[in-house]
Amino acid sequence: MAPRRRGWRGAPPTSFKVRGRKLTVDLLVPAKGAPYRAVSVRELGAHATGLPHFEYLLKSPAPSVLLGRDRIVPVVVPHAGRFCVHKLAVYSLRGGLGNPKREKDVFQAALLAAALAREQEFLLDEAIKATDKALRAKLRPGTRRVLELLGEHHPDAARRLEALA
C-alpha cells in the first residue's frame, strides 16, 4: 500500500491506497489528546487518525460477512446500538451547522435507531447503558436532532433515545 496524503499540511498520511486497485484504507485509532490528529502506530510503521470515543465503538463487536462477487469474507463490525450512539456524538463533534457530513451522521443515527427499535431494541438499550459521563455530554445535540427526525413515525425509537436529550 502506498501512503496517500490526507489531513493537515505536513501531517503524516493516515490513508493508504492499495496499488493497482480502487481501494483506500483509512487507519483509525482511539484519540489520545486532540481528536482527528495523526497518531503513530509503531506496530504498523504508520500513522492513524485519532477518533474521539472510538474505544466505545470498538467494544462488543459482532461477527458478520462481506459479500463479494466471488467470495465471502468474515469481518467484525461495531455493535449496532453503539454505532448509533457514536453517530450522535460525532454529530456534536463536527464543526459547522451546514456541514453535510454532520447531517449524514444524524440521518444514519435516526435510521439505525428506528430499525433497531422495531425488533432489536435491546441493542439500543445496551448501548445507552454503556455510555460514560464524557460521552453522554456529547450526545445531547445529536439526540435532539434525531428526535426531530423520528417525530411521531417512530415512537419506540424516540422513547429509547429521549433519556439522552
Buried (B, 14 or more C-beta within 10 A) or exposed (E): EEEEEBBEEEEBBBBBBEEEEEEEEEBBBBBEEEBBBBBEEEEEEBBBBBBBBBEBBBEBEEEEEEEEEEEEEEEEEBBBBBBBBBBBBBBBBBEEEEEEEBBBBBBBBBBBBBBBBEEEBEBBBBBBEBBEEEBBEBBBBBBBBBBEBBEEEBEBBBEBBEEBB
